[in-house]
Amino acid sequence: MTDDDLATRKMQFLYALRSKGVTDKRVLGAMEEIDRGPFVRGLFAERAYEDMPLPIACGQTISQPSVVGLMTQALQVTPRDKVLEIGTGSGYQAAILAKLARRVYTIDRHRRLVHGAREIFEELDLHTITAITADGSHGLPDQAPFDRIIVTAAAEDPPGPLLGQLKEGGIMVLPVGQSDAVQSLIRVHKTATGLEYDELRDVRFVPLLEGLGKD
């Protein structure tokens, strides 16, 4: 691929994001800066700039960029925020968050995915990300509370431990619903008087599982 071809693909990539509703300038800037290419390996590397989910290791997927953008936009991250991500996957979402937040903690149950993501973070000089192999359904109590929490796997309901680790005034974005049906992407605001929920759109994610992976 020539430099001109790559530039054209990136321009089309950003246009696709805008056309799907990703309009926040900081989010678009982060997604322009973080190249999706290094996060897509093997047979699907040529499709890194297409707006589609792609398979990665351990039976997981890298979400389509427009969904990553919409979830990030809904999270309303500020430069002062400490963010928790459940589901590291390829590391793409965490890398984008690192351009927007003060600190990012990302958890995945698959050791192989965490190791691969750490290598890319190192290559991209993203030193504000801490990637951990753990059961994400329990969150990260030692670092709580968090200003923002994003979950990239679907649960039937927002997990109680994660809600408990969300700071008052904080926001959580996650897909909810049965794993074999279309899920809803929701945003949860934690206020002084309780939780407020917004339903954003239909999505489809892998299920949020408890325990560690076998790799």
C-alpha positions, 0 to 999 in steps of 0.5 A: 500500500502506497502512502497516498493509498493509506492517506485516502483510506484514513480520510475515508475512515474519518468520513465514515465515523462522521457519517455514523454520528461520531462528531466530538472533535476530541474523539475524532482527533484521537481516532485519527491519531491512533491508527487501527492498523497495528491492532488488526493482525493476520488475514484481516490486516488489509481491512483495518480501515473498514467500518466493521468488526473483525476477528482477533485472537481468543475468539474475540473481536475488535469492534467496528470503529464507528461503535468505538467512536460512539461509545467513547463519545457517550463516555464524555471523557475529560483530560482529568479522568481516570477510566476503567475499561472492561475487555481489553481485546486488541487494545484499540479502545484503550489506546483511544481513551489514553489520548483523552483521559489522565489514566486508563486501566484496562482488564481482560480475562485472556492473558494472550490479549493483554500481552499483545495489547501491552506490546502495542501500547509500548510501541505507541509510547502510551504509558498512561495505560495499565493492562491487567489480566483479571476477571473484569466482572469484579472491576478493579477495587484497588484503584476505585473509584473511577470517573468513567467506566466502559464495558466492551462485552455484554451483561444482562444488567450493569454489574453491581461491582462496577456500579459500586466503583463508579464515582458520584458524577461518573459515567458508565457506558456498556451493552446490556442484553442476552448474548444471543439477541440484539443488545442495547448500548446504555449510558449510566450516570451516577448521581447523588440521588441514584442512577440515571439510564440512557438507551443509546442504540442497538449493538452486538457484543460478545458476552461478559464472562466471569473467570479467566481465559484458558490461554 
